Amino acid sequence: MNDLPDKLQRKLDDRNASNALRKLGTQNGLVDFSSNDYLGFSKSEALFEATHHYLTENHFTQNGATGSRLLSGNHPLYAVLETMLSKFHDSEDALVFNSGYDANLGFFSCVPQRGDLIFYDEYSHASIRDGITMSNAKSYKFKHNDLDALKALVLRHSEFPSKSKQTTYIVTESIFSMDGDTPDLKAFADFCTRNNCHLIVDEAHAIGVFGEKGNGLVQELKMEQQPFARIATFGKAMGCHGAAILGSSSLKQYLINFSRSFIYTTALSPHALATIKSSYSELLKTSKIEKLHQNISFFKTEIERLQLERLFISSNSSIHCCVVSGNETIKEIAKKLKINGFDVKPILSPTVPKGQERLRFCLHSYNSEKEISEVLTLLSTFV
């Protein structure tokens, strides 16, 4: 095999020198404060059995999708699932993608057109930023969760009145994955309505956590008709894989015709589709969402008791971040927690800005109060 080109090797060496080299880990038996499996659905035997029963009962014995949805892969389960998703999320229509990354890449690379404007939160997920990079529209980032900063940018860059039928897209997330915080979604939506902007909300970390029966923060706020599009992801609280773009039927038709990450990929397997369906059925009857929120409240109470508030970013979600500057420092704290039986991941720069390195605590319905108390008490001795 040929050696890695010098330029690539230097990039690896630089990352290693800054103690930020990424490596694949292995699953372990530690107390889980790191996964996105907020409700424990990924490990649910009941959900596994429900999926198997549904497939066998309906004589769906096909293993693979056989092709893209536009060729041979549009299994009948897609229609069942997308109809269910539309009803559950109070959306006119839904289009399933293979992952949240594919959904964002596919949407932002094809929907905003040349001459259009995209304004996105500076902490937007990499999948959003990558999709925007592939777009022909002009894009500008605004200060995290800062509506005033957004207003100033829109005023500076938009054409009033528009002479070129310019369309403006505003992009945010209901729960940000690296901070666990949320914008004032109602204020953002009202601004978009007043200024004829198209709001896109990524709900990856809100589905299964917020809203009646876990339908997301947008629906909890009763503003589901305001966004132009919502992205619902199934790889977090839903415990499976895939995502859907929720919006109008005309948007769905457009994406089917122009979204390259949809058109040119093998479809999800029937088993993957049935698992998503089973996960949503489980949401309708589970009490785990309530238990998750009890754990979130207890975690915040323990932060106050141990006087750790100065280190934590304020959050009401499943994600709580303890900011401690320096890759080496944060990796050492994570190592000490691991030795004591707790899996808490260090988030390093450049994933987050230099100086904003952090421990990212992901809370779950299956974490006990004893585990929460113990891990935070340990943390208080290390910081």
N, C-alpha and C positions, 0 to 999 in steps of 0.2 A: 504493500500500500504506500502511496505517496505521503510524505510528511505534510503537515498542515502548512499552508503558505505563511510566510514570515509575518505579514500584517495581521493575520488571524491569531497566530501564536502570541504576538505582542499584546493583543487585546486580552487574551486569556491571562497572560503574565501580569498585566496591569491590574486586572480584577483580583487575581490571587494576592498581589502585593497589598491591595487595599482591604484584604480580609473579607471580600464580598463574592468569592467564587461560589456559584450555585452547584449543589450536588444532589443527586437523587437519594432520598432516604428510604427507609423500609418501615412498614407498619409495625407497631409495637403494642405492648400490653399496658402502656402507661395510661394514667387518667387523662381523658381527652379534653383538652382545652384548646385544640388547634383546628379541628375539622369544621367544615361547613354543614355537617349533618345535624342541624339544629334540633330536629325532632326525633332523631334516631331511626328515621325511615330506611336508611340504606342497610341497616342491620335487622330489619323487621322480618321475622319468619312469616308472620301473618300476611304481610304484604307480598312476600315471595310466593306463598301458597295461593293467594288470591289471583295473582298474575297467571300462575300455572293453570289454575282452575278455569279462568276465563278463556285462555288460549285453547285448552283441550275441549271445553264445553262447546266452543264455536268452531272446532275442527281447524284451528289455525296452527298447522304443524310446520310451517315454512321457517327455516333458520335465518337466511339472509334476505336482503331486500331485492337483490338481483340487478339493481341499476338505480339510476336517478329517478326522481318522481316523474319527470317528464318523459322518461322512456318506459321502463318496466317496473319501477319500484313504488308506484303509488298504491300501496296496499289498502284494502277497504277500511282498515282500522284508522287510517289518516282522517277520513271523513267523520268517523265516529268521534275521534279525539278532538278535532278542531271545532266540531259543533259543541261538544261538551265544554271546551275551553272558552268559547265565545259566551256561552250561557253563564258559566261560573264567574267570569271576569266582566260581565255586562259590557261586552264589546260587540260591534256589528259583525266582526269576523276575526279569524286567527289563522296564522300560517306557521307551521312547525318547522324549525330548523334543527340541524344536528347538534348544535351547542349554542350557548350564549355568545361565544366569540364569533361563530359563523353568522348569527343573527345580526349582531352589531356591524360586523364587517360587510355583510350583504346589504344592510339598510343604508349605511352612510356612504358607501361607495357608489350607490346608484340613484338614491332619491334626490339629494341636493344637486342642482345642475349648475353649469357655468353661469356666472352672474348672480347666483344666489349667495346667501350669507349663512354661516354656521357660527353660533356663539356657544361655547362649551365650558363647563366648569373645569378649572385647572387641575382638579383631582379626578377627572373622568378616567374610567377604566381604560387599560391599554387597547382593548378591542374597539372601543369607541374612537380613540385617537387614531388607531390604524385605519379604520374605515374612513375617517375624515381625511386622512392623508391620501387615500385613493380617490377622493372626490375631486371634481373639477370646480367646486365652489370655493369661495374665500372663507377662511376660518379664523376665529379669534377666541382666545381663552379669556375667561373672566375670573376674578378672585373668588376663591372657594366660598360658595353659599352666599355671595354678596350681591344682592339684587341691585343696589345702587351702582355698583361697578358695572353690572350688566347693562343697566339703563344708559349709562354714560357711553359705553361701547356701541350700543345700538344707535344712539343718537349721532355718534361721530361717523359711523360707517354706512348707515342706511340712506337710501335716497327717498326724500319726502317732498312731493309724492313720487312714487316709483315710476320711472320712465321706461323701464325695461321689464316690467312684470317681475321684479325681483322678489324672491321668496326668502323669508328669514326663518331659520330654525334655531330654537333654543334647546340645549341639551343638558340634562342633569340626571342625577340618580336619587332614588327615594332614600336609600341607605348606602353610604359610601363605604367601600370594602376596607379601606386602610384606616379610616377614622371612626367608623360606626355611627357617624352623625347624619343629620338630614337637613335639607334646605326647607325654607318656608314654601312648601309646594303650592299652597293656595295663592300666596302672593305672586309667585312665578307664573302660575296659570292665569291669574287676573291680568297681569302685565301683558302676557301673550295675547289674551283676548282683546284687550284695549288697543294693542298695536298690530293686530293681524299677523302675529308670529305663530309658528308651528312648534308646539312643545313636544319634546320626546323625553320620556322618563324610563330609565332602566330600573326595574324592580327586582333585580337578581336576589338581593339580600332581604327583601321585604316579603316575598311570596312565602307563605307558610308560617310567617312570623307576625305580621300585622293584618288588620282587617278581620271582619267577621268570617270565621272559619279559614283564616289564612289567605284571603284573596288579595292582600297587598295593601300598602299604605295609601295609594291613590283611591282605592275604594273605601278604605276606612274614613277618608276625608270627604267621601261622597262627591268626588270630582272626576269620575271615570269618563265623562263625556267631553272633558276639556282637552286632554292631550291628543295630539295628532297620532301618536303611536306610543305604545308601552311595550317593553321587553320583559317577558316573564321567563325566568330561567328555572330549570328543573334539577340542576345539579347541586343545589344547596339544600334547603329544608325539605325539598321533595324527595331527596335521597336517590335520584336516578340520573337521567341524562337527557340533554336536549333543551330546547327553548322554543318560545313562540313570540311572534310579533303580533300584537293586538291592535286592531285599527279598523278602518272601513273596508268594505268588500272591494272597492276600487283600488285601495292601497295593496291589498292582497293580490289582485290581478296584476298590478304593476310589478310587484316583487317577483311573481312567478315568471314574468317575461324578461326582467332586467337584472335581477339579483344573482350575480355570478356564483356566490357561495351556496345558493340554493340550486341553481341550474346544473352546475358542473360537479356534483358530488353524489355519491351513492346514498340512497335514502336510509333512514333508521330501520332497523330490523323490526318485524312484528312484535317480538318480545319486548324491545325497548318501548314501543308505543303502548303496549298493554301495561307495562310497568308504570308509565306516566298516568294512564287512566286509573290504575289501582291506587296510586299515590293520592290522586285527587279524591277518590272515593273514601280513602282513609281520613283525609282532612275533614270530611263532613261529620265524622263520628268520634274523632280523637279528643282527648282531654289534655294532650301533650302541649298544646299551645299555651294553655293557662299555666301549666307547670313551668314552661320555659319563662314566662313573664314573672312568675314568682321567683325564679332563680335570678333573673335580671335585677329585680328589686333587691333581693338579698345581697347580691354582688355589690351593688351600689352602697348599700348600708354598711357592708364590711369595709369598703374603701374609706368611708367616712370614719368608721370606728378606729381604723388603723392609721388615720391621718395621711392617706395617700392621694388625696384629691389633687394636689399640686402636680402630680405626675400623669394623671389620667385625662384624656380628652372626654368631655361630657358626651354621654350617649345614653339613649333609651332602647337601643337595639341589642342584638345578640353579640355584637362586636364591641370590645372595650380595649383601648390601647393605652399602654403605659409607655410614655416617651422618655427614653434615656439616651443621651447623645453618644454616638460612637459605635461602629460595627463591632469592634473587639469587646467593648463593655457589654453590649446587649447580648452578644453570643455567649459570653461567660455567664451571665445571669441565667439565660435559657439552659445552659449546660448544668448549672447547679440545681435548677428546678427539675431537670430530667433525672439527675442522680437521686432526687427525692421522690421520683415516681410520677411527675407531672409533665405532660406534653404541651408546652407553650412555645409557639414558634417566634423566633426573632425575625423582625422585618428590617432588612438592611438597606442602606443606600447602595445603588441608585434606585431601588424599587420605590423608596420614599426619599425626599430631599435630604441631603447631608445635614446632619444635626438634628434630624427628626426621626432617627432610628427608634424602634419601639418593640415591645413585647405585645403581641396581638392575642388577646384572650377571646376565644369563641365559646359562648355559653350554650348549653344544651338542656333539653328537658330531662335528660338522664343524669346530669351532674347532681350530686347531693350537696346539701348545705355544709356538711362536714368537709367535703372536698374543696368547696369554695373557700371556706374559712382557712383551711390548712394552706392552700396555695398562696393566698394573699398574705397570710401571716409570714410564710417563708419569704415572700417577695419583700416584705417590709424589713427583713433583716439583711437584704442584699443591696438595697438602694439607699 
